[in-house]
Amino acid sequence: MYKKMYESNLDEKTIRISDYILKDNGDQIPKDPTNVDYQEFLKWQSEGNTISDAVLNDILQAKVDDGTLTIEEAD
């Protein structure tokens, strides 16, 4: 139902998990406690559900697999 989003390649060696959450319908939800969609996400998560990792394209996944690209968490 919800997936992590990644920001663009920051320095050709690192990508970062975005501050937004991706819904199955393509909507992007900001991590803003006043946002109704984010409140629904937090409720869903509190019920024991886990957010899925974003699917990287083949090129990015190959770089992660061979260690030339790392993924870092958002601030």
C-alpha positions in Angstrom: 0.0 0.0 0.0 2.9 2.4 0.8 6.4 2.5 -0.5 9.5 4.4 0.3 10.7 6.9 -2.4 14.2 7.7 -3.3 15.5 11.1 -4.4 17.6 11.5 -7.4 21.2 10.4 -7.4 22.9 13.1 -5.3 26.5 12.6 -6.2 26.6 9.7 -8.5 27.5 7.5 -5.5 24.6 8.0 -3.1 20.9 8.2 -3.3 18.7 9.2 -0.4 15.4 7.9 0.9 13.0 10.8 0.3 11.0 12.7 2.9 7.9 11.6 0.9 6.0 8.3 1.0 4.5 6.8 -2.2 1.0 5.4 -2.2 0.0 2.6 -4.6 -2.1 5.1 -6.6 1.0 7.3 -7.3 0.2 10.0 -4.7 3.2 11.4 -2.8 2.6 12.0 0.9 4.9 14.5 2.7 6.0 13.4 6.2 3.9 16.3 7.7 1.9 15.5 10.9 -0.8 17.9 9.8 -1.3 16.1 6.5 -4.4 13.8 6.6 -2.8 11.2 4.3 0.3 11.1 6.5 -1.9 10.6 9.6 -3.6 7.7 7.8 -0.2 6.2 7.0 0.9 6.5 10.6 -2.3 4.8 11.8 -1.7 2.0 9.2 1.9 1.7 10.4 0.9 1.6 14.1 -1.3 -1.4 13.2 1.8 -3.4 12.6 2.1 -2.8 8.8 5.5 -2.2 7.2 6.4 0.2 4.5 7.9 -1.4 1.4 11.2 -0.4 -0.1 11.0 1.4 -3.4 11.9 -0.5 -6.5 15.0 0.7 -8.1 15.5 0.6 -11.8 17.9 -2.1 -13.1 20.8 0.3 -13.5 20.6 1.7 -9.9 20.0 -1.8 -8.4 23.1 -3.1 -10.2 25.2 -0.2 -8.7 23.8 -1.0 -5.2 24.5 -4.7 -5.7 28.1 -4.1 -6.7 28.7 -1.5 -4.0 29.3 1.5 -6.2 26.0 3.2 -5.0 24.8 3.5 -1.4 21.4 4.4 -0.1 21.1 6.7 2.9 18.2 7.6 5.1 16.6 11.1 5.0 17.4 13.5 7.7 
